[in-house]
Amino acid sequence: MNLVLVLLQMGLLIGCGALWRRVRPGGLDADSLRQALTALVYHLLLPAMVLSVLGRTPLGMESLRIALFGIGSVLFGLILTPLLCHSRRLSPARRGAALLAVAFGNVTFLGLPLLAQTFGDWTQAIVLQLDFFASSPLLYTLGTLAARRYGHEATGSGRRERINPPLLSALMAVLLNSLGLSLPDWLQHSLELLAQAVVPLMLLSLGLGLRWQFDGDHYWRTAVAVLAGRLLIVPMGSVGLGLALGFSGDTLTALILESAMPCMAMGIVFCDRYRLDTAFYAMVTTLSTALALLTLPLWHYLSP
């Protein structure tokens, strides 16, 4: 399907979530609804999709190359951020937020529906491997270390947040693959049924989380630098990385589009937890999501 048409369809669902924030049907608060939908996807629906897809995906050298691509893209973003955001006027909290914004893209919440609708369901395995073999492990290690360096952990942060159900499902899928086991048909069909709800709920949740009120001075030069890094410079470097790893055709294009995704939605949770600049992160997340409607078709056209 044409990428622009896919983005328009996805934009409609994201727009429904953004409209809900303003209209509040039934008096339901957008943030409360977003938290409920995110919890449902994160703890039940996405783990079901991960186990369903990765449990039947052969894991070998291709998986290793995909993981190396994801790791390289994130590390490039981590190295790039201090070069882009070198102003001494920036507070540590804003530096930490900028680091997360540039290094970690919205691989799953936006990348999964976009690639699946554009190229087909075969890209689901690519997205999930990028996320759970590269992005998520780095987020919960290097990302956490960076957040603690530039901020401090909020009092009362629950330990339950450290349990990652989708990552546990990915590990279970790897174990099943290594043992040569497959899920019973009835369980596989049940997981696939749950997985069908992931994409629309992800997009609605993304729209519910967008914030269009930018109060106060948010250092627009830093915001422009972050947006350029996330949407233009990181995917530019990923083109060379993908070619070096031997990718080509639609697979290479899909990987480049993943590297060009807007800021990670989960970053707002990290900013809240580690007392980083949540307002700045929310601003660049909203702007990067809107601008991605222009930059993603550009990368799709420019991909080798």
C-alpha positions in Angstrom: 0.0 0.0 0.0 1.2 3.5 -0.7 3.1 5.0 2.3 1.4 8.3 2.1 -2.1 6.7 2.2 -1.0 4.5 5.1 0.2 7.6 7.0 -3.1 9.4 6.3 -5.1 6.4 7.7 -2.9 6.1 10.7 -3.1 9.9 11.2 -6.9 9.6 11.3 -6.7 7.2 14.3 -4.0 9.3 16.0 -6.2 12.3 15.4 -9.2 10.6 17.1 -7.0 10.2 20.2 -5.9 13.8 20.0 -9.5 14.9 19.6 -10.6 12.9 22.6 -8.1 14.9 24.7 -10.0 18.1 23.8 -13.6 16.8 23.8 -13.4 14.2 26.6 -16.5 12.1 25.7 -18.3 10.7 28.7 -16.0 12.9 30.9 -13.1 10.5 30.6 -9.8 12.2 31.0 -7.4 11.6 28.1 -4.4 10.8 30.3 -6.3 8.3 32.4 -7.7 6.6 29.3 -4.2 6.6 27.7 -2.7 5.0 30.8 -5.4 2.3 30.8 -5.0 1.5 27.0 -1.2 1.5 27.3 -1.3 -0.9 30.3 -3.7 -3.2 28.4 -1.4 -3.2 25.3 1.8 -3.4 27.3 0.8 -6.2 29.8 -1.5 -8.4 27.6 -1.9 -7.6 23.9 1.7 -6.8 22.9 3.1 -9.9 24.7 0.6 -12.0 22.9 1.7 -10.5 19.6 5.4 -11.0 20.4 4.9 -14.6 21.4 2.7 -15.3 18.4 5.1 -13.7 15.8 8.5 -14.5 17.2 7.5 -18.0 18.3 7.2 -18.9 14.6 10.0 -16.8 13.2 13.3 -18.6 12.5 16.0 -16.9 14.4 19.5 -16.9 12.9 22.0 -14.7 11.2 19.3 -12.4 9.9 18.0 -11.8 13.4 21.6 -11.0 14.5 22.0 -8.5 11.7 18.7 -6.9 12.5 19.7 -6.6 16.2 23.1 -5.1 15.2 21.3 -2.5 13.0 19.0 -1.5 15.9 22.0 -1.3 18.4 24.0 0.7 15.9 21.2 3.2 15.3 20.6 3.8 19.1 24.3 4.1 19.8 24.7 6.6 17.0 21.8 8.7 18.5 23.5 8.5 22.0 26.8 9.8 20.5 25.1 12.4 18.3 23.0 14.1 21.0 25.9 15.8 23.0 27.2 17.2 19.6 23.7 18.6 18.8 22.9 19.9 22.3 26.1 21.5 23.4 24.8 24.7 24.9 25.9 25.3 28.5 22.6 26.9 29.2 20.8 23.6 29.1 19.9 22.1 32.4 20.9 18.4 33.1 17.2 17.5 33.1 16.7 18.8 29.6 19.9 17.2 28.4 18.7 13.9 29.6 15.3 14.3 27.9 17.1 15.3 24.6 19.3 12.2 24.8 16.3 9.9 25.1 14.4 11.8 22.3 17.3 11.5 19.8 18.5 8.0 20.5 15.2 6.1 20.9 12.5 6.1 18.2 8.9 5.0 18.3 9.9 1.6 17.0 6.8 -0.4 17.9 3.9 1.9 18.7 4.2 3.7 15.3 6.6 1.5 13.4 4.7 -1.7 13.7 1.4 -0.5 12.1 3.2 1.6 9.5 5.4 -1.2 8.2 2.7 -3.8 8.4 0.3 -1.7 6.4 2.9 -0.6 3.9 4.9 -3.8 3.2 2.9 -6.6 4.8 2.7 -8.7 8.0 6.2 -10.1 7.4 7.6 -6.8 8.8 6.1 -7.6 12.2 9.1 -9.9 12.9 11.6 -7.2 11.9 9.9 -4.6 14.2 9.7 -6.9 17.2 13.3 -8.1 16.8 14.5 -4.5 16.5 12.6 -3.6 19.6 13.2 -6.6 21.9 16.7 -7.6 20.7 18.1 -4.0 20.5 16.0 -1.0 21.5 14.4 -2.2 24.7 17.6 -3.8 26.2 19.5 -0.6 25.5 16.7 1.6 26.9 16.6 -0.4 30.2 20.5 -0.3 30.5 22.2 2.6 28.8 19.0 4.7 28.7 18.4 4.1 32.4 22.0 5.0 33.3 21.8 8.2 31.2 18.4 9.1 32.9 20.0 8.6 36.3 23.0 10.7 35.4 21.0 13.7 34.3 18.1 13.3 36.7 17.2 11.4 39.8 14.7 8.6 40.4 11.4 9.9 41.7 10.3 8.9 45.2 7.9 6.0 45.2 8.8 4.6 41.7 7.2 1.2 41.7 9.3 -1.9 41.2 6.5 -3.4 39.0 7.6 -1.0 36.2 10.9 -2.9 36.0 9.0 -6.0 34.8 8.7 -6.0 31.0 6.0 -8.4 29.9 6.8 -8.0 26.1 10.5 -8.6 26.7 9.6 -11.7 28.7 7.5 -12.9 25.9 10.4 -12.4 23.5 12.7 -14.4 25.7 10.0 -17.2 25.8 9.8 -17.1 22.0 13.6 -17.4 21.7 13.5 -20.4 24.1 10.8 -22.1 22.1 12.7 -21.5 18.9 15.9 -22.9 20.3 14.1 -26.0 21.5 12.3 -26.5 18.2 8.9 -26.3 19.9 5.8 -24.7 18.5 2.6 -23.5 20.2 -0.6 -25.5 20.0 -2.9 -24.3 17.2 -5.6 -23.2 19.7 -3.2 -21.1 21.6 -1.6 -19.6 18.5 -5.0 -18.6 17.2 -5.9 -17.1 20.6 -2.7 -15.0 20.6 -3.3 -13.9 17.0 -6.8 -12.7 18.0 -5.4 -10.7 20.9 -2.7 -9.3 18.6 -5.3 -7.8 16.2 -6.2 -5.2 18.8 -2.6 -3.9 19.2 -2.3 -1.6 16.2 -5.6 0.5 16.6 -5.1 0.8 20.4 -1.4 1.8 20.0 -2.4 4.6 17.5 -5.3 5.8 19.7 -3.0 5.8 22.7 -0.3 7.8 20.8 -2.9 10.4 19.9 -4.1 10.6 23.5 -0.6 11.3 24.6 0.1 14.2 22.2 0.2 17.7 23.9 -0.2 20.8 21.8 0.1 23.4 24.6 3.7 24.5 24.7 3.9 26.8 27.7 7.0 28.7 28.6 10.5 28.8 27.1 11.5 25.4 25.9 14.7 26.4 24.1 13.5 26.1 20.5 17.1 25.8 19.2 17.5 22.7 21.2 14.1 21.4 20.0 15.1 21.9 16.4 18.4 20.2 17.0 16.7 17.2 18.6 14.1 17.0 15.7 16.8 17.1 13.1 18.8 14.4 14.9 15.8 12.1 15.3 14.2 12.5 11.9 17.1 13.3 9.6 20.6 12.6 10.9 20.0 9.2 12.7 18.3 7.7 9.6 21.0 9.1 7.4 23.6 7.2 9.4 21.4 4.1 9.4 21.4 4.0 5.6 25.1 3.3 5.6 24.8 0.9 8.5 22.1 -1.1 6.7 24.1 -1.3 3.5 27.2 -2.3 5.5 25.2 -5.2 7.1 24.1 -6.4 3.7 20.5 -5.4 3.7 18.7 -4.5 0.5 15.3 -4.1 -1.1 12.2 -3.8 1.0 14.0 -5.0 4.1 16.5 -2.2 4.0 13.7 0.3 3.3 11.8 -1.0 6.3 14.8 -0.7 8.6 15.6 2.8 7.4 12.0 3.8 8.1 12.2 2.3 11.6 15.3 4.4 12.3 13.4 7.5 11.1 10.5 7.1 13.5 9.6 10.0 15.8 10.5 10.1 19.5 9.6 7.1 21.6 6.3 7.5 23.4 7.6 5.5 26.4 10.2 8.3 27.0 7.6 10.4 28.8 7.4 7.7 31.4 11.1 7.7 31.8 11.2 11.5 32.1 8.6 11.4 34.8 10.3 8.6 36.7 13.8 10.2 36.6 12.7 13.8 37.0 13.9 14.8 33.5 12.3 17.7 31.5 9.0 16.0 30.8 7.5 19.2 29.2 10.3 19.5 26.7 10.2 15.8 25.9 6.4 15.9 25.4 6.9 18.9 23.0 9.5 17.3 20.8 7.5 14.0 20.8 4.4 15.8 19.5 6.3 17.8 16.9 8.4 14.8 15.7 5.2 12.8 15.3 3.6 15.6 13.2 6.8 16.2 11.1 7.2 12.4 10.5 4.2 12.7 8.2 6.6 14.6 5.9 10.0 13.0 6.6 8.9 9.3 6.5 7.7 9.5 2.8 11.0 11.3 2.1 13.1 8.4 3.5 10.9 5.9 1.7 11.6 7.7 -1.6 15.4 8.1 -0.9 16.0 4.5 0.3 18.4 2.6 -1.9 
